[in-house]
Amino acid sequence: MANVVVVGSQWGDEGKGKIVDWLSERADVVVRFQGGHNAGHTLVINGDVYKLSLLPSGIVRPGKLSVIGNGVVIDPWALADEIGRLGEQGIEVSRTNLRVAENATLILPLHRELDALREAAAGAGKIGTTKRGIGPAYEDKVGRRAIRVMDLQNLKTLHAKIDRLLTHHNALRRGLQEPEISSEEVHGQLAEIAPTILPFMDTVWDLLDRKRRDGSRILFEGAQGALLDIDHGTYPFVTSSNTVAAQAATGSGMGPSAIDYVLGITKAYTTRVGSGPFPTEQENEIGQRLGERGHEFGTVTGRPRRCGWFDAALVRQAIKTSGITGIALTKLDILDGFEELKVCIGYKLDGEDIDHLPSAQGAQARVVPVYESFEGWSESTAGARTYADLPAQAVKYVRHVEELIEAPVALLSTSPERDDTILMKDPFED
């Protein structure tokens, strides 16, 4: 029985929430290993819609243990709100089904404020942050001044850690002509929220090691997408963490030997939120049609997503940097009714043919996509649960995508509903 990592192979919003929820039926433990509450996963189960940000998608399934790993930055107020919203929908969250890594970094109100101040000051140079404090919290983690979950256990020793944190932040605030923050204010905020998060605290690396030894199936759930990775994405228009599959090991404390299968969630077209390069973007009726049919609005932000044709070159690149074993192709039904489909198979850069997106920001802005046209289909794929239910031309499209990205399609999603999924290869039976 394999342990599976699920990552997005594009710029996020590929439909990871549904796939992780669908896979969690076969898993015992579901682990979030990076990012924060800037992630947004929408689950549709028997007509009920659940919107998750920090909590792993397995939380809506009875009998599953959800874990927030050390690689996640946690806004405890956002976590409390999310737990409360799920409670109103009949999903009880307790220590029985949720654990939080003791060494995970906390997002504080000062992080959210700094995020917004910086983005506003950047003007035309803004990178499209969600202003939720994710980046500043990761900066403090790397700068070794962060407040972590375990620090909330002893409020008496917290003042010295807060003072060290504020030495940095108040210098920034003075530079931005903002009032300084007092240690007492931050201490009061943390003292108030501590009882909410501490009951979930655990030594996650040890917990997961014991679960693995007991034979439990572990599902690692990534946020955002590989093209937003701080190292391998479209820098600087990226998130503040590593989003590739290798982070599942670092962000949970299990080590790379725990990973048996990497499933890359891949949308049948391409979307992105915020600024940054997007070679196949369609700022026309095609892009509008994809956005409207796919309901392409951010789960967390509500921002409309930019839409364009499938980019096989980018997905092929993400498959290599994440070590993806197979993909789950989602939202195939959104392509129903297009007379012609286009797929990007490479680029031209200053007149030269290249097969990948370059790392340099200027070069990324100059690439021109090279398209291959493909005949569409008029029949519906929505709700298909077997290959036999698909139009022949849709099957051809899927098979051709496999060839272009150099990886097999393991699952095929044909609607937001959990059971509208075609399984070709069960990742847990690797």
C-alpha positions as CSV (number, residue, x, y, z in Angstrom):
1,M,0.0,0.0,0.0
2,A,1.5,3.3,-1.2
3,N,1.7,6.7,0.5
4,V,0.6,9.3,-2.1
5,V,1.5,13.0,-2.6
6,V,-1.0,15.2,-4.4
7,V,0.3,18.3,-6.0
8,G,-0.9,20.8,-8.6
9,S,1.0,20.8,-11.8
10,Q,-0.1,24.3,-13.0
11,W,-0.7,27.6,-11.2
12,G,-3.1,26.1,-8.6
13,D,-6.9,25.8,-8.8
14,E,-6.6,22.5,-10.7
15,G,-9.2,20.8,-8.6
16,K,-7.0,19.3,-5.9
17,G,-9.7,19.5,-3.2
18,K,-12.1,17.1,-5.0
19,I,-9.3,14.6,-5.9
20,V,-7.9,14.6,-2.4
21,D,-11.3,14.1,-0.9
22,W,-12.0,11.3,-3.4
23,L,-8.7,9.6,-2.6
24,S,-9.1,10.1,1.1
25,E,-11.7,7.3,1.1
26,R,-8.7,5.0,0.5
27,A,-6.5,6.8,3.0
28,D,-6.2,6.8,6.8
29,V,-4.3,10.1,7.2
30,V,-4.4,13.3,5.2
31,V,-1.6,15.7,5.6
32,R,-1.2,19.4,4.5
33,F,2.5,20.1,4.2
34,Q,3.0,23.7,2.9
35,G,1.3,27.0,2.3
36,G,-1.3,28.7,4.4
37,H,-4.9,29.9,4.3
38,N,-4.2,31.4,0.9
39,A,-5.1,28.0,-0.5
40,G,-8.7,27.3,-1.4
41,H,-10.2,23.9,-1.9
42,T,-13.9,23.5,-2.8
43,L,-15.6,20.1,-2.1
44,V,-19.0,19.2,-3.5
45,I,-20.5,16.2,-1.7
46,N,-24.1,15.1,-2.3
47,G,-24.9,18.7,-3.3
48,D,-23.3,20.2,-0.1
49,V,-20.4,22.6,-0.8
50,Y,-17.5,22.8,1.7
51,K,-14.8,25.5,1.3
52,L,-11.5,24.7,2.9
53,S,-8.3,26.8,3.3
54,L,-6.1,25.5,6.1
55,L,-7.8,22.2,6.9
56,P,-6.9,19.1,4.9
57,S,-9.6,18.0,2.5
58,G,-10.0,14.7,4.4
59,I,-11.6,16.5,7.3
60,V,-15.0,16.1,5.8
61,R,-14.7,12.3,5.9
62,P,-15.6,10.4,9.1
63,G,-12.9,8.3,10.6
64,K,-10.0,10.0,8.9
65,L,-7.1,11.8,10.7
66,S,-6.2,15.2,9.3
67,V,-2.8,16.7,10.0
68,I,-1.4,20.2,9.4
69,G,2.4,19.7,9.1
70,N,5.3,21.9,10.0
71,G,5.7,23.2,6.5
72,V,2.4,25.1,6.8
73,V,2.1,28.6,8.2
74,I,-0.9,28.8,10.4
75,D,-3.2,31.8,11.1
76,P,-4.8,30.5,14.3
77,W,-7.7,32.9,13.9
78,A,-8.4,31.8,10.4
79,L,-8.2,28.2,11.6
80,A,-10.7,28.8,14.3
81,D,-13.1,30.5,11.9
82,E,-12.8,27.5,9.5
83,I,-13.5,25.0,12.2
84,G,-16.5,27.1,13.2
85,R,-17.9,27.2,9.7
86,L,-17.5,23.4,9.3
87,G,-19.3,23.0,12.6
88,E,-22.2,24.9,11.3
89,Q,-22.3,22.4,8.4
90,G,-22.3,19.4,10.7
91,I,-18.6,18.6,10.5
92,E,-17.2,18.3,14.0
93,V,-13.4,19.0,14.3
94,S,-11.7,17.8,17.4
95,R,-8.4,16.3,18.5
96,T,-9.8,12.9,17.3
97,N,-9.6,14.0,13.6
98,L,-7.2,17.0,13.6
99,R,-3.6,17.4,14.7
100,V,-1.3,20.4,14.2
101,A,2.5,20.3,14.2
102,E,4.0,21.8,17.3
103,N,6.8,23.3,15.2
104,A,4.6,25.0,12.6
105,T,5.0,28.8,12.3
106,L,2.1,31.1,13.2
107,I,0.8,34.0,11.1
108,L,0.0,37.0,13.3
109,P,-2.1,40.1,12.6
110,L,1.1,42.1,12.0
111,H,2.0,39.7,9.2
112,R,-1.3,40.3,7.5
113,E,-1.0,44.1,7.9
114,L,2.6,44.1,6.5
115,D,1.5,42.0,3.5
116,A,-1.1,44.5,2.6
117,L,1.1,47.5,3.2
118,R,3.9,46.1,1.0
119,E,1.5,45.2,-1.8
120,A,0.0,48.7,-1.8
121,A,3.4,50.3,-1.8
122,A,4.6,48.2,-4.7
123,G,2.2,49.8,-7.2
124,A,2.8,48.4,-10.7
125,G,5.4,46.0,-9.3
126,K,2.9,44.1,-7.1
127,I,3.0,40.3,-7.4
128,G,-0.6,39.6,-6.6
129,T,-0.3,38.4,-3.0
130,T,-3.6,37.4,-1.2
131,K,-2.6,39.8,1.6
132,R,-3.0,37.1,4.2
133,G,0.4,37.4,5.8
134,I,1.8,34.2,4.2
135,G,5.0,35.7,2.8
136,P,5.9,37.7,5.9
137,A,5.4,34.7,8.1
138,Y,7.7,32.5,6.0
139,E,10.3,35.3,6.1
140,D,10.2,35.3,9.9
141,K,10.5,31.5,9.9
142,V,13.7,31.7,7.7
143,G,14.9,34.7,9.7
144,R,14.6,32.5,12.9
145,R,12.4,35.0,14.7
146,A,9.0,33.3,14.2
147,I,6.5,32.4,16.9
148,R,5.6,28.7,16.6
149,V,2.7,26.7,17.9
150,M,4.7,25.2,20.7
151,D,5.6,28.7,22.0
152,L,2.0,29.2,23.1
153,Q,2.4,26.6,25.8
154,N,4.3,29.0,28.0
155,L,3.0,32.5,27.8
156,K,5.5,33.8,30.4
157,T,8.5,33.1,28.1
158,L,6.7,34.5,25.1
159,H,7.6,38.2,25.8
160,A,11.3,37.7,24.8
161,K,10.4,36.0,21.6
162,I,7.9,38.7,20.7
163,D,10.5,41.4,21.4
164,R,12.9,39.8,19.0
165,L,10.2,39.6,16.4
166,L,9.2,43.3,16.9
167,T,12.8,44.5,16.6
168,H,12.5,43.5,12.9
169,H,8.9,44.4,12.3
170,N,8.9,47.8,14.0
171,A,11.9,48.8,11.9
172,L,9.9,47.9,8.8
173,R,6.9,49.8,10.1
174,R,8.9,52.9,10.7
175,G,10.2,52.8,7.2
176,L,6.6,52.5,5.9
177,Q,5.6,55.4,8.2
178,E,3.3,53.2,10.2
179,P,2.9,53.2,14.0
180,E,4.9,50.7,15.9
181,I,3.4,47.6,17.6
182,S,3.8,47.0,21.3
183,S,4.9,43.6,22.8
184,E,1.9,43.7,25.1
185,E,-0.5,43.9,22.1
186,V,0.9,40.9,20.4
187,H,1.2,39.0,23.7
188,G,-2.5,39.7,24.4
189,Q,-3.5,38.5,20.9
190,L,-1.6,35.2,21.3
191,A,-2.8,34.6,24.9
192,E,-6.4,34.9,23.7
193,I,-6.1,32.5,20.8
194,A,-3.8,29.9,22.5
195,P,-6.6,27.8,24.0
196,T,-8.1,27.4,20.6
197,I,-5.1,25.9,18.8
198,L,-3.2,24.1,21.6
199,P,-5.6,21.2,22.0
200,F,-4.7,20.1,18.5
201,M,-0.9,20.3,18.9
202,D,1.2,17.2,18.4
203,T,4.7,16.0,17.5
204,V,3.6,15.3,14.0
205,W,6.8,13.7,12.6
206,D,6.5,11.1,15.4
207,L,2.8,10.6,14.9
208,L,3.2,10.1,11.1
209,D,6.1,7.7,11.6
210,R,4.0,5.6,14.0
211,K,1.0,5.7,11.5
212,R,3.3,4.5,8.7
213,R,4.7,1.7,10.8
214,D,1.2,0.6,11.6
215,G,0.4,0.3,7.9
216,S,-1.8,3.3,7.6
217,R,-2.1,4.9,4.2
218,I,-1.0,8.5,4.2
219,L,-2.1,11.1,1.7
220,F,-0.1,14.3,1.4
221,E,-2.1,17.3,0.2
222,G,-0.3,20.2,-1.5
223,A,-1.6,23.7,-2.0
224,Q,-1.2,26.1,-4.9
225,G,0.7,24.5,-7.9
226,A,4.2,23.6,-9.0
227,L,4.4,26.7,-11.2
228,L,4.1,28.8,-8.0
229,D,7.0,27.1,-6.3
230,I,9.5,29.6,-4.8
231,D,12.4,27.9,-6.6
232,H,10.8,26.3,-9.7
233,G,7.9,28.6,-10.4
234,T,7.5,31.8,-12.4
235,Y,9.5,33.8,-10.0
236,P,8.9,36.4,-8.6
237,F,5.2,35.8,-9.3
238,V,5.1,32.8,-7.0
239,T,4.0,31.8,-3.5
240,S,6.4,31.9,-0.5
241,S,6.9,28.1,-0.1
242,N,8.0,25.1,-2.1
243,T,5.0,23.6,-3.7
244,V,6.7,20.7,-5.5
245,A,6.2,17.1,-4.2
246,A,9.6,17.0,-2.4
247,Q,8.2,19.4,0.1
248,A,5.8,16.7,1.4
249,A,8.7,15.1,3.1
250,T,10.2,18.3,4.5
251,G,6.9,19.8,5.5
252,S,5.8,16.8,7.4
253,G,9.0,15.4,8.9
254,M,8.6,12.0,7.3
255,G,11.5,11.9,4.8
256,P,11.5,11.1,1.1
257,S,11.4,7.4,1.5
258,A,7.8,7.7,2.7
259,I,6.7,8.9,-0.7
260,D,5.6,6.1,-3.1
261,Y,3.4,7.8,-5.7
262,V,3.1,11.5,-6.8
263,L,-0.2,12.4,-8.4
264,G,-0.2,15.7,-10.3
265,I,-3.6,17.4,-10.5
266,T,-3.9,18.9,-14.0
267,K,-6.7,21.0,-15.4
268,A,-7.7,20.2,-19.0
269,Y,-7.1,23.9,-19.8
270,T,-5.0,26.5,-17.9
271,T,-5.8,29.2,-15.4
272,R,-3.9,31.5,-13.1
273,V,-4.8,34.1,-10.5
274,G,-3.0,37.4,-10.2
275,S,0.1,38.8,-12.0
276,G,2.8,36.9,-13.9
277,P,3.5,35.2,-17.2
278,F,0.8,33.1,-18.8
279,P,1.8,32.2,-22.4
280,T,-1.5,30.6,-23.4
281,E,-3.8,33.2,-21.9
282,Q,-6.8,34.0,-24.0
283,E,-8.0,37.6,-23.4
284,N,-10.9,37.1,-25.7
285,E,-14.2,35.2,-26.1
286,I,-12.4,31.8,-25.7
287,G,-11.0,32.9,-22.3
288,Q,-14.3,34.3,-21.2
289,R,-16.1,31.1,-22.2
290,L,-13.6,28.9,-20.3
291,G,-14.0,31.2,-17.2
292,E,-17.7,31.2,-17.3
293,R,-18.2,27.5,-17.9
294,G,-15.5,26.6,-15.4
295,H,-16.7,29.0,-12.7
296,E,-13.2,30.3,-12.5
297,F,-13.2,32.5,-9.4
298,G,-10.8,32.0,-6.4
299,T,-12.2,30.0,-3.5
300,V,-10.5,32.3,-1.0
301,T,-10.2,35.6,-2.8
302,G,-13.2,35.5,-5.2
303,R,-10.9,37.0,-7.8
304,P,-11.6,36.0,-11.4
305,R,-9.0,33.6,-12.9
306,R,-7.2,34.3,-16.1
307,C,-8.0,31.5,-18.6
308,G,-6.2,29.9,-21.6
309,W,-5.5,26.8,-23.6
310,F,-3.8,23.7,-22.1
311,D,0.0,24.2,-21.9
312,A,1.6,20.8,-22.3
313,A,5.1,22.2,-22.2
314,L,4.5,23.8,-18.7
315,V,2.9,20.6,-17.4
316,R,5.7,18.5,-18.7
317,Q,8.1,20.7,-16.9
318,A,6.2,20.5,-13.6
319,I,6.1,16.7,-14.0
320,K,9.9,16.6,-14.0
321,T,10.5,19.1,-11.2
322,S,7.9,17.3,-8.9
323,G,8.7,13.7,-10.0
324,I,5.0,13.2,-10.9
325,T,4.1,9.5,-11.4
326,G,0.7,10.1,-13.0
327,I,-1.8,12.9,-13.4
328,A,-5.5,13.4,-12.5
329,L,-7.0,15.4,-15.5
330,T,-9.8,17.6,-14.2
331,K,-12.6,19.7,-15.8
332,L,-12.6,17.9,-19.1
333,D,-16.3,18.7,-19.3
334,I,-15.5,22.4,-19.6
335,L,-14.1,21.7,-23.1
336,D,-17.4,20.2,-24.3
337,G,-18.7,22.0,-27.4
338,F,-15.5,23.6,-28.6
339,E,-15.2,23.0,-32.4
340,E,-11.4,23.4,-32.1
341,L,-9.0,23.0,-29.2
342,K,-5.5,24.2,-29.0
343,V,-2.6,22.8,-27.0
344,C,0.7,24.5,-26.5
345,I,3.6,22.1,-27.3
346,G,6.5,24.5,-26.9
347,Y,7.6,28.1,-27.3
348,K,9.5,30.5,-29.5
349,L,11.9,32.8,-27.7
350,D,13.4,35.5,-29.8
351,G,12.8,33.4,-32.9
352,E,14.3,30.2,-31.4
353,D,12.3,27.0,-30.6
354,I,12.5,26.0,-26.9
355,D,10.6,23.1,-25.2
356,H,10.3,24.7,-21.7
357,L,9.6,28.0,-20.0
358,P,12.8,29.8,-19.2
359,S,13.6,30.9,-15.6
360,A,14.4,34.5,-16.4
361,Q,11.5,36.9,-15.8
362,G,12.2,38.9,-19.0
363,A,12.4,35.7,-21.1
364,Q,9.2,34.4,-19.6
365,A,7.4,37.6,-20.7
366,R,8.7,37.2,-24.3
367,V,7.9,33.6,-25.1
368,V,5.4,32.9,-27.8
369,P,3.4,29.7,-27.5
370,V,3.6,27.1,-30.4
371,Y,0.1,25.5,-30.7
372,E,-1.1,22.2,-32.1
373,S,-4.8,22.3,-33.1
374,F,-7.1,19.5,-32.1
375,E,-10.6,18.7,-33.2
376,G,-13.2,19.2,-30.4
377,W,-16.3,17.3,-29.6
378,S,-20.0,18.2,-29.4
379,E,-21.2,15.5,-27.0
380,S,-21.2,16.0,-23.2
381,T,-18.5,14.5,-21.0
382,A,-20.1,15.8,-17.8
383,G,-20.6,13.2,-15.2
384,A,-18.9,10.4,-17.1
385,R,-17.6,7.6,-14.9
386,T,-16.1,5.2,-17.4
387,Y,-14.1,5.6,-20.6
388,A,-17.0,4.1,-22.5
389,D,-19.1,7.2,-21.4
390,L,-16.7,9.6,-23.2
391,P,-17.0,10.8,-26.8
392,A,-14.3,9.2,-29.0
393,Q,-12.8,12.6,-29.7
394,A,-12.5,13.3,-26.0
395,V,-10.6,10.0,-25.5
396,K,-8.3,11.0,-28.3
397,Y,-7.6,14.4,-26.6
398,V,-6.8,12.7,-23.3
399,R,-4.5,10.2,-25.0
400,H,-2.7,12.9,-26.9
401,V,-2.2,14.9,-23.7
402,E,-0.5,11.9,-22.1
403,E,1.9,11.7,-25.0
404,L,2.7,15.4,-24.8
405,I,3.3,15.6,-21.1
406,E,5.2,12.3,-20.9
407,A,3.0,10.9,-18.1
408,P,-0.1,8.7,-17.9
409,V,-3.5,9.9,-16.8
410,A,-4.4,8.0,-13.6
411,L,-7.7,9.6,-12.9
412,L,-10.1,11.7,-15.0
413,S,-12.6,14.1,-13.4
414,T,-15.7,15.1,-15.3
415,S,-17.6,17.2,-12.7
416,P,-17.1,18.7,-9.2
417,E,-19.1,15.8,-7.8
418,R,-17.0,13.3,-5.9
419,D,-18.1,10.2,-7.8
420,D,-17.8,11.6,-11.3
421,T,-14.3,10.3,-11.6
422,I,-12.8,7.7,-14.0
423,L,-10.1,5.6,-12.4
424,M,-7.4,4.1,-14.6
425,K,-4.8,3.6,-11.9
426,D,-5.3,3.6,-8.2
427,P,-2.3,5.5,-6.7
428,F,-2.6,3.6,-3.5
429,E,-2.0,0.4,-5.2
430,D,1.4,1.4,-6.7
